Amino acid sequence: MKQNRTLAIGDIHGGLKALEQVLERIEIKEKDRFIFLGDYVDGWSDSAQVIQFLIAFSATYECVFIKGNHDVWCELWLETGTINETWCLHGGKETIASYKGVSEADKKKHLQFFKDMCLYLVDDEKRLFLHAGFTSMHGVEREENEVSFYTDRTLWEMALIMDKSITKDSIIYPNRLKHYHEIYIGHTPTTNFNLYTPTNAINVWNVDTGVAFKGKLSALDIDTKDFFQSEEVHTLYPNEKGRNK
């Protein structure tokens, strides 16, 4: 087994039990690297606990934390007390409840954790990691609206419907896709399309396998494309509905 794996981990949405299960199934090695694709909170009841766990986990293992749209909302609340109405309707209430009993000192650490997240990562092999997508035909460095990084769904929708026979040297191959060897995203559950494992379309890999609803948490080895999954997260939280409301 390769000793320096890089594993992309999809949206967690407060499912600490699923995260612990996936990490156990990975059988972590000392030199493993983890790229988390965002949306750590909102859904299941352990959002604050997920953040606490990841802070401790990153002290031992090399980690990159990408920021998702739910993380933007939670960061705003931790910093200003502002409760976004949309956030409340999409898991924010459960996240606020998870912070009951969390000390002010830990809340400050969590806020800094959110602030330190990046919006995207491009590695040495031109592999792009981000939460959702981007719209600029010139690549992420030229994106004019950074909100796209954690809200855009058009990148994935475009990749899904592309004719796989179209090659990169074709004049009709989308410019957005030409800049990167591979692109790894979360945000749009594959389960929306009746797909239940990390899914590839052209050079885009979607690792959000529906954790917030009735899917599983997934981790993908970006070199071998082997993947690891939890059980369906709702079975780990039998007395909760997550975002299945």
N, C-alpha and C positions, 0 to 999 in steps of 0.2 A: 504493500500500500504506500502511495506517495506520502511523504512526510510533511509536505508544505501545501496542503490543500487550501483553496479559497472557496468558501461556502457562502452563497447568497441566500439570505433568509427573508421570506416574505412577511407581509403584514401580520402583526401579533394581536393587536386589538384587545389588550388586557388579558390575554389567555396565558397566564404564567404557567399553568399546569401543562399546556401544550408545548410551550417553549422548553420546559424542563424535560419533557418526554422526547422531543426531537433531539435535543443536545445529548441525551443518554443514548439514543439510537445511532447518532453520528459516531459514537466512540471517539471522542475528541483526542487529538494528538497535540503535543506541546506546541508545534509550529503551525498549527492550523490558523487560518485567517478568516475572519467573519465580516461580511458586508451586509448590514441590516438595511432593508429597503424602505423603512419608514412605517408610520402608523402603529406605534407601540401601544397606544391608548385607545379607549372608547370601544365598548362592546361588552366584554366580560368583566367580572368584578375585581380583577387584580391589576388594574392599570398602574396605580402608584407602586405596587409591588413589582411589576415588570420593570419599571424605571430603576427602582432600587436594586433589583437583581442585575440589570445590565451595567449599572455603574460598577458594581463589584466584579462582574464578569470581565469587564474591560480592563480591570487592574491586573488580570492574569493573562488574558489572550489579546492578540492584536485584533482590533475591531474598528470598523468604519460605520458611522451611524448617519444614514440619509434622513432628511426631514420630510415627513408626509403632511398632508393637509390637516389631519387630526392633531398632529403634534404642534402645528402652528396655532390652532385654537387653544390647546392646553397650555402652551407657553404664554399666550396672551392672558389667560386666566390666572396663572401662577404669578405673573408679573404685575398685573393691574387689577385683578378681581373681575375683569370684564367677562360676562357670560354671553357668548355668541348664541343667538337663538337657534341657528341652524345646527350648531354644535350640540346643543341640548337634545335636539330631535334625533341625533345620530350618535348617541353614546356618551355625550358629555355628562349627563346626570349620573351615570354609573361611575364615570371617572371622578367626578367631584366626591361622590360617596366613598370611593376607595381611599381618598385622602383624609378621611376622618381618623384622627389619632396620629397622623403623621406630624412630626415636630416641625416647627418653623425652620429649624436649621436644615432638616432634610429637604424641606420644600425649596429652600434656596439652592441646595445642591442639585435638585431636580431641574430647577429653572436654568441653572448654568449648563446642565447636560443638554437641554433643548437648544440653548443658545449656541453651543459648540457644534451642533450638527451641521453637516454640509448639505447643499442642495443637489449636488451631483459629484461623481468621481469619474475621471477618465484615467485608466491605468496605462502602463507602458506598452501594452499590446492593443491599444485603441479599443478597449472594452469600456463601455459607458454604463454607469449605474446611477439610477435616479428613481424617484418614487413613481412618477406618472408618465411624463413625456415632455416634449418640447415642440415648438411650431416653426422655428426658424430653419429655412432651407440651408443655412450656413453652419448649423451646429449649435451646441449649447452655449458656446462662448459668445455667440452673436444673438442669443435670445433676448428680445427686448422686454418681455414680460415674464419675470421670474416666477410668477404665480403658476405659469404653465408647468413648471418642474414638478409641482405637487397636485395639479388638478387636471392636466390635459389627458383626454382619452383618445384623441384622434390618431396618435401614433400607433397605438395597439389596434385600433379599428382598421387603419390602413394596412398594417402588416397582415392582419387576418384575411383580408379579402384579396391580397395580391396574388397574381398568378405566379406560382413558384418556378415556372420556366423562364421568367424574366431575370436576366443576369445584371450584375452591377455595371457592366459596360454598355447597357442599353440606354438609349436617350430617354426612355420612359420610366427608368428605375428612379424612385423618389430620392431627391437630393438629400433629404433628411437622413436616410439610411446609409448613404455612401460614406459618411464621415467616420463610421465606427465599424470595427470588426464584428462586435456583438453589442447588444443593448439589453440590460437587465432592468426590469420594472416590477412594480406591484400595482396597487391602487384599484385596478379594475379586476374584480374576481373572475378567474377562469370559469368558475361554476356558473356564471351568467350565460356561458356558452356550452353548458353541459360538459365541461372539461374539468377533471378532478385532480390532475397532477400538474407540475410545472410544464408550461406549454410553449412550444417554439413556433413562430410564424416569421418566415424569411430569416432575418438575423436578430429578431427580438425574442427575448425569453421573458415570460410573465410568471412570476413566482408567488403571486397572490392567489391562493387556492381556496378562498372563501371562508377564512377563519372567523370573520365577524358574524357569519350566518351558520350554515350547517356543514361547512367544509373542514379541511385539515390545515394545520400549519406545515409548511414545506421549507426544506433547506436543499439547495442545489449545488453540487460540486461543479464549478463552472468549467473545469477542464475535462472531466470524464462524462459529465451530464448525469451521473448517478444522483439520485435524490432520496431524501429521507422525509418521512411524514409522521405526524402525530395521529392519534385516533381523531375521529370527528370531534371537534372541540366541544360541541354541545353535550356530548356524552361525558366529558370531564367536569362539566358544570350542570348537573342534571336538574338543579332547582332554579336555573336561570334561563332566560330567553335570548341573551345576547342582543343582537339587533334583529332577531326574528320576531318582530312585533307587527 
